[in-house]
């Protein structure tokens, strides 16, 4: 399994993407469109949905998108556990994208076996993590930077 995980693209104060975020989302679509990604998990925030829109337009029905919100008093914990459990239940040859937030991406990857993931600082929108699961034990995590430096 291959898991692409990232924080939503650059945002405005009203939960939308900034012009830089729209460019980053378009670049993400270009980068992932031919990877075989077939399912994406995202939070219920507008900025997460907008980050995936260009990829969804490119792939159409070939990309299933699952929204995972922050339900109840344990919202963050629920969000992380739901995505981790859902990804673990997928067939081993699946290519997955996860778009979440600075405080959840690392914990989702750790739940999938990545080992420690560094902090995503508030102004960082350019980190793209790639986790290879099942090819070897333990999984291999690669951190890339994509788009303009942030």
Secondary structure, DSSP 8 states (H G I E B T S, - for coil): -EEEEEE---B-TTSSB-HHHHHHHHHHHHHHTTTTEEEEEE-SSHHHHHHHHHHHHHHGGG-EEEE----STTHHHHHHHHHHHHHHTS-TT-EEEEEE-TTTHHHHHHHTT--------TT---EEEEEE-SSSSS-EEEEEE-SS--
